[in-house]
Amino acid sequence: QMKKTILALALTFAMAAPVFAGNCPVLMGQFEAALKTTTVDDATKSAAVKLYDTGKAAHDVGDHAASVTALDSALALLAS
């Protein structure tokens, strides 16, 4: 029973990875557009760019869940 549960979880994560992978480029594009129009101060903008860089690096190595988390945080900073 435990093996079935573990296998089901593994398959779920394997199937979810492409969904996250597809979100990363969309979020990167949204960030780049928002960066051009944001009115946040320079310190906030710098923190957002660091999060963006972290998210892009995570995407590049295949860690799409971490990428989405970092990119979402970067976008939130630009919106504040």
Backbone hydrogen bonds, N-H to C=O, Kabsch-Sander energy under -0.5 kcal/mol:
donor,donor_aa,acceptor,acceptor_aa,energy
5,T,1,Q,-1.9
6,I,2,M,-2.6
7,L,3,K,-2.6
8,A,4,K,-2.5
9,L,5,T,-2.4
10,A,6,I,-2.6
11,L,7,L,-2.5
12,T,8,A,-2.2
13,F,9,L,-2.5
14,A,10,A,-2.3
15,M,11,L,-2.2
16,A,12,T,-1.6
17,A,13,F,-1.6
19,V,16,A,-0.6
20,F,16,A,-2.0
21,A,17,A,-2.7
22,G,18,P,-2.0
23,N,19,V,-1.3
24,C,20,F,-1.6
26,V,22,G,-0.7
27,L,23,N,-2.8
28,M,24,C,-2.7
29,G,25,P,-2.2
30,Q,26,V,-2.3
31,F,27,L,-2.5
32,E,28,M,-2.5
33,A,29,G,-2.1
34,A,30,Q,-2.6
35,L,31,F,-2.7
36,K,32,E,-0.9
37,T,33,A,-0.7
37,T,34,A,-0.8
38,T,34,A,-1.5
45,K,41,D,-2.5
46,S,42,D,-2.6
47,A,43,A,-2.1
48,A,44,T,-2.3
49,V,45,K,-2.3
50,K,46,S,-2.0
51,L,47,A,-2.0
52,Y,48,A,-2.5
53,D,49,V,-2.7
54,T,50,K,-2.2
55,G,51,L,-2.7
56,K,52,Y,-2.9
57,A,53,D,-2.4
58,A,54,T,-2.3
59,H,55,G,-2.2
60,D,56,K,-2.4
61,V,57,A,-1.3
62,G,59,H,-1.4
63,D,58,A,-2.6
64,H,62,G,-1.4
67,S,63,D,-1.9
68,V,64,H,-2.7
69,T,65,A,-2.0
70,A,66,A,-2.5
71,L,67,S,-2.9
72,D,68,V,-2.6
73,S,69,T,-2.0
74,A,70,A,-2.4
75,L,71,L,-2.4
76,A,72,D,-2.1
77,L,73,S,-1.9
78,L,74,A,-1.7
79,A,75,L,-1.5
80,S,76,A,-0.7
80,S,77,L,-0.8
